[in-house]
Amino acid sequence: MELNEFKSAWEAVDKRLTEISEQNAENLRLTVLSKKSDIKTRILNRSYISCALTAICLILLATSKLWAPAHFPVDWQIAFCSLIAVGAAMEMLLTKRIKGIDLYSQSNADTVKTVIGIKKHYRNMELAFSIAAIMLFIWLSFSAFNALDAIMLWTLIAIGFTAEYFWFRHSMADYNDLLDWCKE
């Protein structure tokens, strides 16, 4: 009789252990997904901030004839506004691709492919627009009205590209974090 009681008690404990194990596995999966989601939200928020800053820069540059103390050449202003407008369109495309990541229904392999594609797009976009901006800034510095304007321009360029470098590094670290979570 004791053996049957012991067997039934063990079966009840075994059932409960199985249930707890399944609950722990589900909780772990949800924890990993929520951390991935937090990283995705951080990347998406950075993309929104980038789009907003680009729009502000475009508006300020387009209206600079009204308020700027040093007037830029019109052809340079048109070229730079065009570059910023194309950059804004590319940032919106990047934001759309980031929104397209579905962490809950995509497999890890699909998520990794998507994130790697986004990283390539982001890296190529940054490289192309940085080179184009440097060319435009060199062109502007040669057409600067005096040496003080040229010094001020190159100082602002150095500050801007340094800030952009740190922004780029931080964004790439977030993409790498998302890739690391996908591998788990």
N, C-alpha and C positions, 0 to 999 in steps of 0.2 A: 504494500500500500504506500509506503513512504517513497518508493521509487517512482510510482505513477504521479504522486504529488510533486516530486522533484522535477520530473519531465514536464509537467504542465506549467510549473513555475518558470522553468528555463525557457519554454516556448514563449511565454508572455514577456519575459525579459528580452529574449532574442527579437521578438516583434518590435518591442519598444526601441531597442538599439538600432534596428534597421530604419525605423521611422526617424529617429534622431539623426542618423547618418545621412539620410536623404534630405532632411531639413538643413543640415549643415552644408551639404553640397549645394543646395539651392541658394542658401544665404551667401556662400562664397561666390557663386556665379553672379548674384545680384550686386555684391560688393565690387567685384571686378568691373562689371558693366557700369556701375555708377562712377567709379574712378575714371573709366574711359570717357564717360559722358561729361565729367567735369573737365577733363583735358580738352575734349571737343568744344565745350562751351567757352573755355578760355581762348582757344584758337579762333573761334567764331567771333567772340567779343573783340579780339585784337584786329580781326579783319574789318569789323564794323567801324572801329576807331580809325583804322587806316583809310577806309572809304570816306569817313567824315572829314579827316584832315586833308585828304586830296581834294574834296569838294571845296573846302574853305580856301585852300591854296589857289585853286582855279578861279574862284570868285575874286579873291584879293588881287591876283595877277591880272585878271581880265579888266578889273576896274582901277588898276594902278595909275592910269593916266589922270584920274580924278583926284588922287590923294598923295601919290608918291613924290617925295622931294627930288629924287634923281629920276628923270624920265628915261625909260628904256626905249631903245629903238623899236619901232612898230613891227618890223619884220621879225625881230627876235621875240617880241612879245607874242606874236601870232604863232611862231614855231613852238615856243615853250607852252603856250596854252593848248596847242594841239597835242603835244607830248603828254601833258597832264590829263587831257580828256581821254586819250587812248589808255593811259595808265589807270584812270578811274574805271573805264570799261573792263580792263583786265582784272582789276581788283573785285569788281562785281561778279565776274565770271569765277574768280577764285572763291569768293564767298558762296556762290551757288554750289560749287563743287564740294565745299566743306559742309554745307547744309545737306548735301546728298549722301553723306556718310550715315548709314543706318546701323548703329552698333548692336541693336537688338535682333535684327533679322539677318544681317549679312554674316557670312562665315568669317573667321579670322583671316583666311587667305584672301578673300575679297576685300576686306577692310585694309589689309596690308597693301594690296595692289592699288586701291584707291588713294591711300595716304602717300604712297610712293609717287603716284602720278601727280598728286597735288604738290608734293615737295619739288618735283622736277619743274612743274609749271611756275611755282613761286620763285625758285632759284633762277630759272631762265628769264622770268619777268624782271626780277631785280637786276640781273646782269645787263639785260638789254636797255632798261631805262636808266641805269646808272651810267652806262657808256654814252647814251644819247644826251643825258643831262650834262655830263662832263664836257662833251663837244660843244653844247650850247653855252656853257659857262665860259669855256675858253674863247669862243667867238665873242661873247659879251665883254670879257675882260680886255680884248683887243680893241673893242669899240667903246671902252669906258672913256668918260669925259676927262678925267684927271687921275692922278696917281692915288689920291685918297679914296676915290670910288673903287678903283681896282683892288686896293688893299682891303677895303671893307667887304667887297664882293668875295675875295678869296678867303677871308676869315669866316664869313657866313657859309661858304661852300665847305670849308673844313669842318665847321661845327655840324652842319647838316649831314655830311657823309659819315662823320663819326657817330652821330645819333642813329643814322640809318643802319650802320654796321651793327651796333648793339641791338637794335630792333630786330634785324635779320637773324642774329645769333640766338636771341631769345625765342623767336618764332620757330627756328629750326630745332631748338631744344624741346619745345612743346610737341612738334611733329615726331621727334624721336621718342619722347615719352609715350605718345599714343602708339607708336610702333612697338615699343617695349611691352605695353599692356596687351597688345594684340598677340604677342608671342606667348603670353602666359596661358 
